[in-house]
Amino acid sequence: MAGCRARVFGIDARRAGPQDTLMRFQPVEWHEQLESTNAYLRELVRSGRAEAGAVVAARTQTTGRGRAGRIWTSVPDQDLTFSFVCSPAAPAIQIPALAMAVALTAAETLVELGVPARVKWPNDLRAGGRKIGGILTERVVAAAAAVE
């Protein structure tokens, strides 16, 4: 992975400075337990109660969703489960690349921290022969944007 740099919409995510900031995050809304951070945040967005930069995290989630409809549960105090809202100003055709760019950036960061992580395409993080994380992206239309 040496020399590989994740580029998100023309910005090198590992070398971006304040002038390149794609978004600013709001304070994390923490929960002891949620069925799914994505499902919870998706409903907040649809109802107009969350916008770009919103972050939801839970100590554990009981019915998180992975690719192909798989259920993903977390282990309290061991797994990090969170979701955030991103509203990139990019053509819709580029949006699917976001999960891959996030996975690459996360793996590169872990390697820099001494964790021998790698990406299993398109969106899984692996280390020590096992999956240590996954990136799930969804397109959600806010209530106000759904009006035609």
C-alpha positions, 0 to 999 in steps of 0.5 A: 500500500506504500505510495497509495493515497486515497483521493476523494473528489479530487482532494488527497484525503491524507494530505488535506489541509484546512483549506480542503475541508470537505465538511465539519463534524457536529458533536457526537450523539452517543447512545448506549445501544441502537439497533443500527447507527445507520438506520437511526441517522437515516431517519433523522435525515429523512425527518429533517432533524440531521444534516451534513456533519451529524454523527451518531455513535453507539456502544453496541448495535444489535442489528447493524447492516452489512453488504448484501443485507447481512446483519452485523452486531457489535461487541460493547467496549470492543467495537466502534460503531458510528455513522455520519452524514456527508453531503458531497458536492460531487456528481452522483456517479462519484458517490460509490467511490466514497466507501472505497476512499474511506476504507483506503484512508482508514487502512493507511491511518491504521498502518501509520499507527502500527496496525498492519491493516489492508483493504479487502475490496470494496469496503472491508478493513482487515488485519491479522487475518480477520475483518476489523471493520467495514464501511457502509454508505447509503444515499438518503434523501432528506424530507425537504429534498424529496419534494418535486 
